[in-house]
């Protein structure tokens, strides 16, 4: 997970618009905010994303 991805995840979280485990909505918000790296990352790295959400640590 790159720093860009981490920062985009945190930016989506900071909107307070969705539960961060609602990945489809996270992707929607990321797309709206032009966080295209995050949209693509979530397609193939859900396990790593979930680990980051739960622990704050990248695998």
Long-range contacts (C-beta under 8 A, 24 or more apart in sequence): 1-41, 1-45, 1-48, 1-52, 1-58, 1-59, 2-37, 4-37, 5-37, 5-38, 5-41, 6-52, 6-58, 8-33, 8-35, 8-37, 8-38, 9-38, 9-49, 9-52, 9-53, 11-35, 12-38, 20-53, 21-50, 21-53, 23-49
